[in-house]
Amino acid sequence: MLQTTEAPDLSTRAITAPASPEPRRRPKSKKRVTVGSIVKWVVLGIASFVMLVPLYVMVISAFKPESEILSDPLAINPDTFTWDYLVQAIQSPNFNVVGAYGITLFFVLAVNLLSIVVSAPVAYVIARGRTRWYAALLLLFVSGLFVPSQVILIPVVFVLRSIGLMGTIPGFLIFETAVTLPMTIFLFTAFVRTIPRDIDEAASIDGAGRIRAFWSCIFPLMRPIVATMIVLNSVGVWNDFVNPQIILGPGSGIYTVTTGVFAAVGQYTTDYNVVFPTLLLAVAPVLIFFIIMQRHIIGGLVAGSTKG
């Protein structure tokens, strides 16, 4: 007789798979606190304190009475906090806030446009040059960084007066644009050098000339550094006081934010309830703009520091 073996009942037998070993967790590396890092943070803390405390005093003093500004400049008293001083500064006949904002914004936009239109092609030519003369040309432009604008202001006044542009908006725009050229050309040149020359060669094969190749192919790639220079030039033009005060002058009737503040608080140097709100109105827009756009500064500089 044939013996038959019954198949084991798998439904009643638990099939257990061997448990996979748990992956070993790497121990968290502890960062060493060195003397150098401590010194670095101490220096950064002191520098931040030195820069932020005056800003803090200016902001809170715009909403406090003069007696509290003199007695305790760092304190904030909710009972005496008021918007009245800021409203009075906005409505002051000595400082036309809307007019000063409009004129200064026009100067910012015009200087940025002229600076980019002039600097970008120059930087492209220097960056693509293969001889040492192009390096010498770049050095000539960069040397302008070591000459303060106030040093050349008096000769510029004589030149503008001789050509009839003293006290005019075109004269101020020409000078302010020239002041921005050294830094703009320097950073634009460094960025264009990171862009491969293959793009120029491909555009040339497609029949594009150098001018069209630059504006159609190279310039769109310069967006990070262009944004960086717009931020830096905008802050510089907005905060400039000496150049518009000398070139435009009070007789022209054209007041930027800084010259308008000077005209408004000049006769009220002891009235802090006029000085601090007016200063806050002048500083607030450019401060907000810089905080929002500061990432473009770092992004543009980092993008131009590596070889593309």
QUIKARA-V495916 format. One record per backbone hydrogen bond with DSSP energy under -0.5 kcal/mol. CO is the residue of the C=O (numbers start at 1). NH is the residue of the N-H. Records with the same first field share a line. If there is no record, write none. Layout:
# QUIKARA-V495916
CO: NH  NH
This chain:
# QUIKARA-V495916
1: 3
2: 4
4: 6
8: 10
9: 12
10: 13
12: 14
14: 16
15: 17
24: 26
32: 34
34: 38
35: 39
36: 40
37: 41
38: 42
39: 43
40: 44
41: 45
42: 46
43: 47
44: 48
45: 49
46: 50
47: 51
48: 52
49: 53
50: 54
51: 55
52: 56
53: 57
54: 58
55: 59
56: 60
57: 61
58: 62
59: 62
60: 63
61: 64
63: 82
65: 68  69
66: 70
67: 71
68: 72
72: 75
76: 78
77: 80  81
83: 87
84: 88
85: 89
86: 90
87: 91
89: 92
90: 97
92: 95
95: 97
96: 100
97: 101
98: 102
99: 103
100: 104
101: 105
102: 106
103: 107
104: 108
105: 109
106: 110
107: 111
108: 112
109: 113
110: 114
111: 115
112: 116
113: 117
114: 118
115: 119
116: 120
117: 121
118: 122
119: 123
120: 124
121: 125
122: 126
123: 127
124: 128
125: 129
126: 129
131: 134  135
132: 136
133: 137
134: 138
135: 139
136: 140
137: 141
138: 142
139: 143
141: 144
142: 145
143: 146
144: 147
146: 148
148: 151  152
152: 156
153: 157
154: 158
155: 159
156: 160
157: 161
158: 162
159: 163
160: 165  166
161: 164
165: 168
168: 172
169: 173
170: 174
171: 175
172: 176
173: 177
174: 178
175: 179
176: 180
177: 181
178: 182
180: 184
181: 185
182: 186
183: 187
184: 188
185: 189
186: 190
187: 191
188: 192
189: 193
191: 194
192: 195
196: 199
197: 201
198: 202
199: 203
200: 204
201: 205
202: 206
203: 208
204: 207
209: 213
210: 214
211: 215
212: 216
213: 217  218
214: 219
218: 221  222
219: 222
220: 223
222: 226
223: 227
224: 228
225: 229
226: 230
227: 231
228: 232
229: 233
230: 234
231: 235
232: 236
233: 237
234: 238
235: 239
236: 240
237: 240
241: 245
242: 246
243: 247
244: 248  249
247: 167
249: 252  254
250: 253
253: 255
256: 260
257: 261
258: 262
259: 263
260: 264
261: 265
262: 266
265: 268
268: 271
270: 272
271: 274  275
272: 276
274: 278
275: 279
276: 280
277: 281
278: 282
279: 283
280: 284
281: 285
283: 287
284: 288
285: 289
286: 290
287: 291
288: 292
289: 293
290: 294
293: 296  297
294: 298
295: 299
296: 300
297: 301
298: 302
299: 303
300: 304
302: 305
303: 306
